[in-house]
Amino acid sequence: SPDLAGWKIVAEAGGRSELTVEFRQPFQGQRVVRVHGLAPISLGETTPMPTFTVPGAVSHVGEITLEPATTLRLEISEMASIRRLPALAAPPTPAAAPGAASLAAAPKPPSPRLRFAYWHEQFTLGLLASARDRELSAAIASLIDVDRTGLTLRTSITVEPRYAPLFEVALELPSEWSVTAVIAADKPVAWETSDSSPKRERGGPEEDPRLRVGLRSGPSQVIRF
């Protein structure tokens, strides 16, 4: 608030604190005071939504908007004196340029917002947050040249992790294929091959090797080999 002269906070009993804001001069009409705060949250445990009260106010009504991080799954475990509001309409997605449609260029979905309205200052809203398991999307395009000397494979793989970063990706391919080069972001990258399953008895089918490629941090990567 532009008329705010200062503020102080005092700890009180029952795990509550009193925040006092001081204005430069008395006022009539409405004043808007924005308060920013931080508090820890324990994953897998119910966390109560903090309540704000204004002593002496004849009415306490308000709205709450929750915007969880995309890496978290947020559930509502308890509600009292508060109700869920309809979600706001999402803004229109801008059209992609012609020929630019690809997994890497796809727009990221916005974080879902949860809206609530309460009519009592001592409302209850329990939040249960848990980490999302990483999901991996892959789009593969292959070109195979066939001639008398054999087959030549050129493959482009676009990988995109969600909810957690990815620093290495494993690719499995038949053992008779030899990898000659691996390129990401138009630059050669470090890679190695290893057996993908336990050794089998002599005479059994050959193992399919697993190709491991180191990646730099980023929203999506294109691998070519």
N, C-alpha and C positions, 0 to 999 in steps of 0.2 A: 504494500500500500504506500503511495507517495507521501501520505500524511503521518506515517509511522515514525515515532521518535526513538523507539528502542523496545527491547523485550527481555524478559528474564524467565527462567524456568526453575521451579522448586520441586524437589521430590516430596511426595506425600505417602501416607500409609496405604497399604493395600496394593502396592505396585503401581500406583498412579502418580502422575506429575501434573503440576499446575503451571500453565504457560500464561504469563501476563504480558500483554502488548500495550504500549503507551503511545498515545497520539500527541502531536504538538499542541493541539487545541481541541476543545470540545466540538463535537460534530452532531448534526442531525441528518436524517436520511440514511442511505446505505453506504457502507464501506466494505470493501473486499480485502480480506487478509489471506494470503496464501502461505501455507505452512508446508515445508518439505522436511521429511524425516526418514530415518533408516532404522531397521530392526532386523535381527537375524531370523532365519527360517530354517527349521529342521525338516529334512526330507523324510517322508514316510510317517510323520507325526502331525497331528492336527494342530494348527496354529490359529488362535482366535483373531479375527479382524479387530484392530483397535477402534475404540469408540471415542468420539469427541463430544464433550458436553460444554455448554455455556451456562454457568450458574446464574439463576435469575431469569432465564429465558422462559417464556410462557409456552413455547412450542419448539420442538426439535424434529425437523424433517430434513431429509437430504437424499442424495444419490451417491452411489459408489460404482466406480468402473474399475474392473480388474483386467489387466493386460499381461498375461503370463508370458514368459520367455518361450520361444519355440522349443527350447531344450527341456522344458518341464511339462508334465501333465498335471493339471490342476482340477481337483474335485471339491465339491461342496459337501461337507460332512454334517453340518448342523445349521439350522436357520430358525430364528425367532424374532418377531417384530420387524421382519424385513421380507421383501418379496423380489422375485426375479422379474426383470424388465425385458421386453423384446430386444433382440440385437438390432443395432443400427444397420441400415443398408450399406453394403460395401461400395466404395467409389468405383466407377467404371474403370476397367483395365485398358490402358492405351493399346491401340493396335500395333502389332509388330510390323517392322519394315518387310517388304517382299523379299523372300529368299532368306530371311533371317531366322526362320523357325528352327529351333534345335533345342536339345535338352539343356545345354549350357545357357542359352539365351532366354529360356522360359522365365516369366516373372515369378518371383517368390510370393506365395500366398501370405497375406498379412496375418499377424497373430490374432487369434479370436479374442474378442473382448466380451467380458461378462458384466452386465449392468444390473444394479439392484437399487431399490428404493426402500427407505426405512421411515417409520413414523414414531419411533420411540428412541430416546437417547441411549438406552441400555439394550440395544439390539444385540443379537448373537449371530455371528457368521463364522463358521469354522471352515478353514481352508486346509486341504490335504494335498501337498505337492510331492511329486515323485519324478525322478529323472526318466526321460524317454530313452528307450533302447535305440541305438543307431540303426538307421535304415539306409540302404544303399541302392541307388537307381543306376542302371547301366543300359546304354544303347550301343549296339554293335553293328557296324557296316563292314562287309568283307568283299574283297575283290581277289579272285583266284585266276592266275594265268596258267594255262595248260599248254605244254609243248612236249617235244620228244624227250627232253632231259628231265622232266618232272613237273611238279606243281610249285608255283610261287604264290604265296599268300600275302596280301596286304590288308591289314585289319585296322580299323579306327574304332576305338572304344571310348565312349564318353561316360565317365563315372561321376556321380554326385552324391555325397553323403548328406544325410539329414539328421539333425539333433545332436550330432557329435562330430568333431573333426576326424579326418582320415589321413594317416601319414604313410600307409602302405596298402597296396592292393595285390591280391593273389589271383592269378589267371591260370586255369588248367587247360592243357591242350594235349593232343595225342603225342606219344613218346617218339614217333617217327619224324616228327617235325623238328627242325633246327631253327632256333631263333637267331637272327643275324643282327638285329638292331631294335632298340626301343626308344621312342621319341615322345616327349611330353612338352607342351608349350613350345614346340618347334625346336627343342634342344634335346640332345641325347641325355638319358638319365641312367642312373645305376640300377642294375638288375642282376638277379641270380636265379638259378634253377635248382630244384630239389625234388625228391620223391614225395608224392602227396599222400601215400598210404604205407603201412608197414610192409616190409619185405616179404615176398612170397617164396614158396619152395621152387627149386630149379625146375624148369619146364612149364611153369605156370605162365599166365598172360603177363605181358610187360606192363610196368607201371606207367601211368600218365604223369609226366613231370609237372610240377607247379612252378610257375614263373612269378617271382616276387618283384614288384616295381616300387621303388621309393618315390614318394610324391612330396611336393612342397605344399604348404598349407594354402587352402583356397576353397571357394564354394564348389568348383567343378574342375575336372581335369580331362583332357583328351589324350589318350595313349595310342600310339601307332607302332605297329611292328610288322 
